[in-house]
Amino acid sequence: MLAGQPLAATIGFGTKAHIVTPFSMDLNSNGITVSNEIWEMMKPHVPKQADGKPVHPIKADALKPVVDQFKEDGKPFKMGMVFPVSTHNYELRYWLAAGGISPGYYAPHKGDASGTVMADALLSVTPPPQMPATQEAGTIYGYCVGEPWNQQAVFKGIGVPVVTNYEIWKDNPEKVFGMTKAFTKKHPNTTVRVVKALIRAGKWLDDNNANHPEAVKILSQSNYVGADYDVIANSMTGTFEYEKGDKCEVPDFNVFFRYNATYPYYSDAVWYLTQMRRWGQISEQQPDSWYNKIAKSVYRPNIYRKAAEEFPNFKTETGYRALQTEFIDGVTFDGTKPNAYINSFKIGLKGGEKI
């Protein structure tokens, strides 16, 4: 599941259901791509290296003059993302806001689920496989999606990936394995065994990236992802290509086991909840204790521990990551202080503000 889905379902944003996650599936693996036209408009504002290639990470500061020009011309600036509670939505919003571009707000208490209230850039849902074609058609000017749909834009020559989520928030959690709370209570042994199998799969995938080519071969089959082997391999084998020819080594772009990638940290849940509050999906201010309570009701490291303790080098975690400092805007995240974190941003709801 998208990391925000179990949290949103549990608090009743969208479908109401108590979903838990005893397992986090991966770190990183998303990117933001813009159309060739937008990239040409951005380029004059992107810092360059001596060889003329862009300095990475490329910030949304370079996109702001383009969005401002669209507004001046009375044209909406449209971008695509996967789902209102997807990691892609929050990463795209984070990147845009860090560059001074408002991605708009949700107002569920007013029946407005568009997420475009007071927006400079209008974000809408587009299915991942359709992102490149939708952009090529001119319906959207950019999008945030997981691989291989950013690299496909490079291969087809229809867009330029400008930033990865590894650069927006280094080693950010991406998908999670979701189960109903009722199932985990009724079938505790099955739950633990499934998580153990997933841990083994992640460990196999992360064996110094040695098994990634084999995984790419599996994923490229038509009954799975169905994209060409070379397209999937472009990011799955330790590299990421931005503008054609600007290929960088990113060995940690796809992480499935190392760095405790599979551990369901409470602080990861808190981060997604802070973004739901920041953009109005949570309409009203909540105390820090509420974030802690919801995180612990959804993320279940106690189940993970039972599955993982048989593995060598298993170590017990507190459930909260150490302070995370490697965000594209330099803001530090402390999962134990969600309101202080929310209030630190220039763009976004804070305190008792309400749309």
RAGIRA-V994143 format. One record per backbone hydrogen bond with DSSP energy under -1.0 kcal/mol. NH is the residue of the N-H (numbers start at 0). CO is the residue of the C=O. If there is no record, write none. Layout:
# RAGIRA-V994143
nh->[NH	NH]
co->[CO	CO]
This chain:
# RAGIRA-V994143
nh->[4	7	8	9	10	12	16	18	19	20	23	24	26	27	30	31	32	33	34	38	39	40	41	42	44	45	48	51	54	61	63	66	67	68	69	70	71	72	73	74	78	79	80	85	89	90	91	92	93	94	95	96	97	98	99	100	104	105	106	109	110	111	116	118	119	120	121	123	125	129	130	133	134	135	136	137	138	140	142	143	144	146	148	151	153	154	155	157	158	159	161	162	164	167	168	169	173	175	176	178	180	183	184	185	186	190	191	192	193	194	195	196	197	198	199	200	201	202	203	204	205	206	207	209	211	214	215	216	217	218	219	220	223	224	225	231	232	233	234	235	236	239	241	245	246	247	249	252	254	260	260	262	264	265	266	268	269	270	271	272	273	274	275	276	277	278	279	280	281	289	290	291	292	293	294	295	296	297	298	299	303	304	305	306	307	308	310	313	323	326	327	329	332	336	340	341	342	343	344	348	352]
co->[1	3	4	5	6	7	8	16	178	297	261	174	254	171	144	162	142	159	140	34	35	36	37	38	41	42	52	48	46	58	59	62	63	64	65	66	67	68	70	69	121	141	123	82	85	86	87	88	89	90	91	92	93	95	96	95	116	278	111	106	107	106	104	115	101	101	76	78	80	126	127	129	130	131	132	134	133	77	32	79	30	28	145	147	149	150	151	152	152	33	31	31	29	163	164	325	25	0	22	19	17	179	180	181	182	186	187	188	189	190	191	192	193	194	195	196	197	198	199	200	201	203	205	206	208	210	211	212	213	214	215	217	220	218	218	227	228	229	231	231	232	247	245	242	244	239	237	249	26	256	257	259	262	318	318	264	265	266	267	268	269	270	271	272	273	274	276	275	275	286	286	287	288	289	290	291	292	293	294	20	299	300	301	302	303	304	307	310	332	324	167	326	323	333	336	337	338	340	341	277	349]
